[in-house]
Amino acid sequence: MSERTFRIMVRGSFDALSEEQRAELLARAAEHDVLNAAFTAEGSLTYDLAMRPFFTFRYLEHGDREEDIVVAGELAQAKAETWLTEHGYGYKGLKVSAEDMSLMPLAKRQRKARAAGA
C-alpha cells in the first residue's frame, strides 16, 4: 500500500481584531502573501487584510487509506485553530477542503514521463 498525500486548505475570517492585532498582521502581510503560499506540514498562512478579513492555511498531510483524508482535515483544522488561538486572533467561519493527490489526474507531461519510465 502506498502512502497518500493530502493537500488541505482551512479557510476562515479574522474576527474582532484589535487595532494592535490588525497593525501587526498588516506589518507582516508580505510574509503571508499568496505568492508565498505552499502546502507544508507546519502550515502556510496567507491573507490580504488590507482588502478583506479572510485567511487561508495550507497544510500537507499523509495517510495510508483514502478514508484518512477525514482525519487529516480534522488535524489541519486543529492546527489552524491552535495557531490562531496562540497568537490571540479571533476567527470565525472555518471551512476545510481537502484533496487526495493520488486521485488527481496527471498532466500530459506527467503521463509521458510515467510512460517513458515504464
HUQUIMO-V218542 format. One record per pair of residues at least 12 apart in sequence whose C-alpha atoms are under 7 Angstrom apart, sorted by the first residue. I is the first residue (numbers start at 0). GAP is how many residues later the second one is. Records with the same first field share a line. If there is no record, write none. Layout:
BEGIN
I->GAP  GAP
END
This chain:
BEGIN
1->62
2->59  60  61
3->58  59  60  61  96  98
4->56  57  58  95  96  97
5->54  55  56  63  92  93  94  95
6->32  52  53  54  91  92  93
7->50  51  52  65  68  89  90  91
8->47  48  49  50  87  88  89
9->46  47  48  67  84  85  86  87
10->44  45  46  83  84  85
11->42  43  44  79  80  81  82  83
12->40  41  42  78  79  80
13->39  40  75  76  77  78
14->75  76  77
15->74
16->72  73
25->23
28->19
31->13  14  15
32->13  14  15
33->12
37->20
38->19  20  21
39->18  19  20
40->18  19  20
41->17
42->14  15  16
43->13  14  15
44->12  13
56->23
58->17
72->23  25
76->19
END
